[in-house]
Amino acid sequence: MLIQLSPVRCIVITRASVVSPSSTDAAAKSYKNCTELNKDYKGGVAKDSKVKNKGGKTKNTPHVSADLYNANKSKDRDKDGIACEK
């Protein structure tokens, strides 16, 4: 679109598409160890909200994210569905 303001000046207006990545597009971060994961997620990461901690009481509630859990599944030593629980 071209809008003429005066015989000398004009403005060109274009349409731009802004695309933001969705959570499924971005890869879940794989942490080096539980110390690093717990810096971002104090209670660890659960694969879903229905999992129960086998180890008993924990201080913090885990963050629920299936993608993040799957990226860090190797850090779930007791195989209860919560990686790096505290």
C-alpha positions as CSV (number, residue, x, y, z in Angstrom):
1,M,0.0,0.0,0.0
2,L,1.3,3.4,-0.9
3,I,0.1,6.5,0.8
4,Q,1.1,9.8,-0.7
5,L,1.5,12.5,2.0
6,S,2.8,15.3,-0.2
7,P,4.4,15.6,-3.6
8,V,7.8,14.8,-2.0
9,R,7.0,12.4,0.8
10,C,5.4,9.0,0.8
11,I,5.1,6.1,3.2
12,V,5.2,2.4,2.2
13,I,3.2,0.1,4.4
14,T,3.8,-3.6,4.2
15,R,2.3,-6.5,6.0
16,A,4.6,-8.7,8.1
17,S,3.8,-12.1,9.6
18,V,5.1,-12.7,13.1
19,V,5.3,-16.4,14.0
20,S,6.2,-17.4,17.5
21,P,7.3,-20.9,18.2
22,S,4.8,-23.0,20.1
23,S,5.8,-25.3,23.0
24,T,5.6,-28.3,20.7
25,D,8.0,-26.7,18.2
26,A,10.7,-26.0,20.8
27,A,12.6,-29.0,22.0
28,A,12.5,-29.6,25.8
29,K,15.8,-28.9,27.5
30,S,17.8,-31.9,28.6
31,Y,19.7,-31.2,31.8
32,K,23.2,-32.5,32.6
33,N,22.2,-33.6,36.1
34,C,19.5,-33.1,38.8
35,T,21.4,-30.2,40.4
36,E,21.1,-28.3,37.1
37,L,17.4,-29.3,36.6
38,N,16.6,-28.3,40.2
39,K,17.9,-24.8,39.7
40,D,15.0,-24.2,37.2
41,Y,12.5,-26.6,38.7
42,K,12.8,-26.9,42.5
43,G,10.5,-29.9,42.9
44,G,11.7,-31.7,39.8
45,V,9.6,-32.5,36.7
46,A,6.6,-34.9,36.6
47,K,5.3,-36.5,33.4
48,D,1.7,-35.8,34.4
49,S,-0.3,-34.4,37.3
50,K,-1.5,-37.8,38.5
51,V,1.9,-39.3,39.4
52,K,2.7,-40.1,43.0
53,N,6.1,-39.8,44.6
54,K,7.4,-43.3,45.7
55,G,10.0,-41.7,48.0
56,G,7.5,-40.2,50.4
57,K,7.3,-36.5,51.3
58,T,9.0,-33.8,49.2
59,K,9.6,-30.2,50.0
60,N,8.4,-28.8,46.6
61,T,5.7,-29.6,44.1
62,P,7.1,-30.9,40.8
63,H,6.6,-29.0,37.5
64,V,4.3,-31.0,35.2
65,S,5.5,-31.4,31.6
66,A,5.5,-34.6,29.6
67,D,8.0,-33.2,27.1
68,L,10.4,-32.0,29.7
69,Y,10.1,-35.2,31.7
70,N,10.8,-37.3,28.6
71,A,13.9,-35.2,27.9
72,N,15.2,-36.0,31.4
73,K,13.7,-39.4,32.0
74,S,17.1,-40.9,32.8
75,K,17.2,-38.8,36.0
76,D,14.1,-40.5,37.4
77,R,16.0,-43.1,39.4
78,D,13.0,-44.7,41.3
79,K,10.9,-44.7,38.1
80,D,7.9,-43.0,39.7
81,G,7.2,-40.5,36.9
82,I,9.0,-37.6,38.6
83,A,12.6,-36.8,37.6
84,C,14.8,-35.1,40.3
85,E,12.1,-34.7,42.9
86,K,13.1,-32.9,46.1
